[in-house]
Amino acid sequence: MANFLKTLSFLILLSFFPPTLSSPRPSRLHRSPKHAPRFLGKFSCSNYTGPLGAPSYRYETRYFDQDLDHFSFSDLPKFRQRYLINTEHWEGPDQLGPIFFYCGNEGDIEWFAANTGFVWELAPRFRAMIIFPEHRYYGESMPYGSGEEAYKNATTLAHLTAEQALADFAVLITELKRNLSAQACPVVLFGGSYGEVRNSCIQCDEKIFVIVRFIKFLHQTVLAAWMRLKYPHLAIGALASSAPILQFEDLVPPETFYDIVSNDFRRESVSCFNTIKDSWDVIESEGQKSSGLSYLTETFRFCKKLESADDLSNWLSSAYSYLGMGNYPYPADFLMPMPGNPIKEVCRKIDNCPNGTSILQRIFKELVFITIIQELSTALIWMMILMACTEMVMPMSSSKKSSMFPAYNYNYTSDEEWCLENYHVKPRPTWITTEFGGHGFKNALKTFGSNIIFSNGLLDPWSGGSVLEDISETIVALVTEKGAHHLDLRPATAEDPDWLIEQRAAEVKLIQGWLDEYFDRKRAVFDM
Amino acid sequence: MANFLKTLSFLILLSFFPPTLSSPRPSRLHRSPKHAPRFLGKFSCSNYTGPLGAPSYRYETRYFDQDLDHFSFSDLPKFRQRYLINTEHWEGPDQLGPIFFYCGNEGDIEWFAANTGFVWELAPRFRAMIIFPEHRYYGESMPYGSGEEAYKNATTLAHLTAEQALADFAVLITELKRNLSAQACPVVLFGGSYGEVRNSCIQCDEKIFVIVRFIKFLHQTVLAAWMRLKYPHLAIGALASSAPILQFEDLVPPETFYDIVSNDFRRESVSCFNTIKDSWDVIESEGQKSSGLSYLTETFRFCKKLESADDLSNWLSSAYSYLGMGNYPYPADFLMPMPGNPIKEVCRKIDNCPNGTSILQRIFKELVFITIIQELSTALIWMMILMACTEMVMPMSSSKKSSMFPAYNYNYTSDEEWCLENYHVKPRPTWITTEFGGHGFKNALKTFGSNIIFSNGLLDPWSGGSVLEDISETIVALVTEKGAHHLDLRPATAEDPDWLIEQRAAEVKLIQGWLDEYFDRKRAVFDM
């Protein structure tokens, strides 16, 4: 159940337009649904361009020719990397105006720009330039000229790795600074994650179809931290919000993620937690009945008949995990619009049903308010799984004892078999820790590192794989008890609680400190 | 003249077995000379297996399957990386016995093992394990199963880059430690360079044919330093001997290298310096005479007729540079056996000719004592140039004013054209500084780095591109006025001058400090 690959593959299978997993070659990047939406409901989002109520930010869109392979000299075509740039507040090179560089994650960069209000709000204060580069293989930054070509097969996708993306950033920073005669300007890195692709929405009559896609968050959140580690000479510091850099191999217990989600529910309501915990057996036994799958499909209003009870369990597990990540204190638009404290809301609905309401009905009730109807491009899902089948191997189990989820023991071997069978690639489960650090990593950072903020909210299930305590004077952890997934990077709102305001203020102070130190050093050299 | 590519290509052309530069596909790794040596002289070395008088070191030879491309998931075959291992002095995992890891440079690893006496001498003292891994594409560590296949063309050689070699080391360290349950054992990195391929020797009757190959030293010396920078979590420190990490782009003046060689000669004898400085015009005007090239060929006893006077100048320039690198205080075997203080010897020969000796005769005299006759495998030379045509782009000029060399202004554009025409690859001249640090690099190291010894001898022409002053308390420069190219890594000898003994003692003390600090930290955790 908690098996990422199976969960993801299920989501694909559940899609209206399932790719052929045994030969996964999505034919187009942005496919038109075969079944066009007949009715766009309240939360439909086919024309959706940004978070609700978010200010629109101004930028210029530019392109940069990147090498597809930075680490080898194969004869491969270059590709155009898109980046967004805003210089209206920039002090310019003579005044050593800072450059705020967002490490674009997997998805359309305009979406990230729209969702990272903190950077936009900070720039005028620091008189900084803003750069939002797009991650290769996403948005418009397609190798081989188009998404169709780039996503064709495992070979054309071979260069979709974190190391190549970091090298793209390194080259872009360097060339951009050279181009602007801004070599001496300090760069500050930002990293976080939000929903990535612009949602295209479908609604299937009155039925509900939600795709939850948390695997997307595996990779993208760690880029700023990794960038600081691998290219310390290119930036003076990094704000790495919700970066699960320890969620690999056996660095943290594999149960961490699901245990945190479970605790998020338990702290709101023990009965809610128990209802969910009890629901799996009900679902399973229902699935074993003769018309059980039809009944479950009907009860949960799926457009397409469930193939197994596990499919429903996987889908629900994803939904709960998603709620944990987006468990913000005010209404927000994290992939989909949600009320404030969504877990509280969900539990209220589960708990407040009339006596006699069945577990399945209670579970369904909670989902009604997440009526946003989404569809992930199957090509994108396919890419996400490919990444989990190559280097982004994150072991995850769920414990029947400590979590509300069905028990699942991570089994690398079966995942490897699945990847070989379906994607014809063999994962490298120990590569990320070899490249970016494993056990002893914190000690190495202590002696060989500086200027990183690891910010985390403890409600965020990814926080368990991040850095939650200061490593040194300059590698610090900012932890909020009530925060969820990189809430700090979102635009400020009138509803921001005090602890969030304080967290952001601490970040600003630290960034200011990095810059002051940099300017002092420059001044000292100049005065010599 | 000072143009590396032209110098190197000249050396190839001068070889008995010139590859076709327009289609450079050496057919075998270790070719047999078409003209077998008819006479092996005093310094012949066809059975030569190590430095003169060097002790033989004991090790086991093992192999490890490496991914050819660590940064992408192309469907490429793995290759067998060879490594040498000695555990006889190792304290073992329970005692946290250290691991001394030599970052193998380009060449047969057995040769490096034989030439890095310092590591062998140090290991018993620290009760350390010794690992000498071989660099990919050299020795027995051939992708695609054989040198013949690996060297076939630019595509099969595409993965010959420093980043891939470093990743090989990272994976090998990690897997080896895991395999030995030695995850907690501290790793110390060593890097230096010596002659790489076992010399195969030819002698052409009474004529002299020397190939000097200093471009080899560009890459190999920097691996330990780069390894420390990119994989700080895998080792506790690095001794980077003679590592010209700043010899890229415009980080140091392009004249640095040749100016240092020139000063090496000037400090021995101004008249010698002037003779060499005057010789270029004589060579050039001789070359313009009707039978001038025949005369030069005859005078310098080349086996094959010179095609231009520049060929001779290039060759002489290389020889002088080589003397600068190998300018050791005692007789040594740095690529070829040489007397102690070879520049002093050369200048003595140049200066002590009878009155009336022509400049050309004086120049030739100096070369007589370097009668070692070498041949570099053309496949290896071709690889070296390929590296200079891909990422190892080091701008080098020579100034008529400050050096004894003919004036040459580095011209990237013409080098690029040459590479495109002959190798069908476009160099990436700014990649190395982007990846490993450029301007501001020292400041970055200061805040984001620790435990590196940059050791240099000021006679070494590569010292100008290295780090010659302390960057922080733990990133220190050990500079000796009279040292040449990584003399410190050679085995101790009875003739070692005091300053060399002191330099090595300082290195030992620093390494001891890293280890003590590591053990203290481990002990603190254990005591908690």
Interface residues (C-beta under 8 A of the other chain):
Chain A: D67 D69 H70 F71 S72 F73 S74 D75 A154 T155 L157 A158 H159 L160 T161 E163 Q164 A167 A170 V171 T174 E175 R178 Q183 A184 L229 K230 Y231 P232 H233 L234 I236 T390 E391 H424 V425 R428 T430 W431 T433 T434 E435 F436 G437 G438 H439 G440 F441 N443 A444 L445 T447 F448 G449 S450 N451 T474 R521
Chain B: D67 D69 H70 F71 S72 F73 S74 D75 A154 T155 L157 A158 H159 T161 E163 Q164 A167 A170 V171 T174 E175 Q183 A184 K230 Y231 P232 H233 L234 I236 T390 E391 H424 V425 R428 T430 W431 T433 T434 E435 F436 G437 G438 H439 G440 F441 N443 A444 L445 T447 F448 G449 S450 N451 T474 R521
